[in-house]
Amino acid sequence: MNEIAPMEQFSEKPVVEACARAPVGLLAELTHRCPLQCPYCSNPLELDRVNSELTTEQWQDVMRQAADLGILQIHLSGGEPTVRKDLEDIVEVAAKAGLYTNLITAGVTLTRDRLKRLKELGLDHVQLSIQDVDDANAEKISAYKNGLAKKREVGKWVRELEMPLTINAPIHRLNIENLPNIIDFAVEMGAGRIEVANIQYYAWALKNRAALMPTRAQVLKSAEIVEEAKQRLKGVMVFDFVVPDYYAKTPKPCMGGWGRGVMNVTPQGRVLPCHASESVPGLVFDNVKDRRLADIWLNGQAFQKYRGTSWMKEPCKSCPRAELDFGGCRCQAMAFTGDAANTDPACKLSPYHEAFVAAAERESAEATPPPFVYRRMSPTKATPAE
Amino acid sequence: MSTDATRTRVMVVPASKPALPPHIKLRHDPGRGRWHVLAPERVFEPDPISIEILKRCDGATSVEEIATELAKDYNAPLQEILADTISMLQELSDKGVIKAA
């Protein structure tokens, strides 16, 4: 049975009619508000304000349009999606439209009653993020007190309500040594799935890269730990392992190819090929307030720009992997090489690859990492991590 | 719920009665003209034989009964079909797509 995964994993199949193919998943960033301040947040540095967010009716219309377009799964994310008081109204419409609904939450603002109500309205799955299984460390990473205890409670509710649970664990320098305990925690919580997600360095994470980057030895060790646990827990818990591409030789097929399988709607309604794509200059992002979702997907300038392979330069253009990894990530190419059409510096064929790896090696070897720049709505300032 | 206490790998045998848990959805997609299995952050594209097996996973029919029916429908040897069905369902059980009680 073929497996196509809208978020993390992608089958290595050549593209067939990539442009005409409807997306499989839609990441709905309902809000940028969040009580946590994790320094690796994938939201942009410029966060959308509450008064600019789409209304309930506008989000409901996005859900209906998504189903019409052929989208199968909707990932309700943020920020923290549960800070929207109308989450129930959005979930209800999404479920009625036939979408598979996934709540991506930090959990700390949830109540049991609300979760129960969301289930009744058709919520299919809960993905609960954790920062670490060590209280003090979790607090340091999220800048939020007693978060772990609350997450434990939320995980218990999810299972009591007989809903499937995924534990999402972003992995970095500060918690990578705790990985075995993080896996144990997910098993204890009754999770059917765990995402061991090494940080991908965009937005806030890129800003904090020197404070977050693990060493190559740590990454190799973590891969071994995951492999062992995967075998031991076969049939109990499914693993998704997202590797840090700074130590890779071939780039990841970012988003499964630009404009190929997924789309992203920001709190304000801008439609993006990926959550980081606003960092690429020269792209025009249409808004759901002005244009139909299907039209944006098929014809929007931002989606067309790097869709398929015709935009490629060498070494991507003649590369046998061109339709397997699509030249990696445009945002990373932009950030590191200054041209989004260059091959991803994670690729060993990139002239920037050596410098890219060297940056990770240098930063991860620093005995004292720099303080975190916490993810905040207002002007940012550094706060000591210790 | 009781399932967490018994968190061990379930082995699919001829007497197992597989079922799709409520959060796993076998759906026909009219736009693409094919069936999908929707699972947490996963979409599977079952092949025609997998679809026939999944449609019969009702929690009441045993794997052996499913295989017997398919062997008849496809005019194929039962032992072969049974072995294929078990291996496919084991893989799906390991991925959390079916529950084999």
Interface residues (C-beta under 8 A of the other chain):
Chain A: M1 N2 E3 I4 A5 P6 M7 E8 A22 V24 G25 G70 L72 Q73 H75 G98 Y100 N102 D124 H125 Q127 R159 E160 E162 M163 P164 T166 V187 G190 G192 R193 K234 G235 V236 V238 D240
Chain B: M1 T3 D4 R7 T8 R9 V10 P21 P22 H23 K25 R27 D29 G31 R32 H36 V37 L38 P40 E41 R42 V43 F44 E45 P46 D47 S50 M88 E91 L92 S93 D94 K95 G96
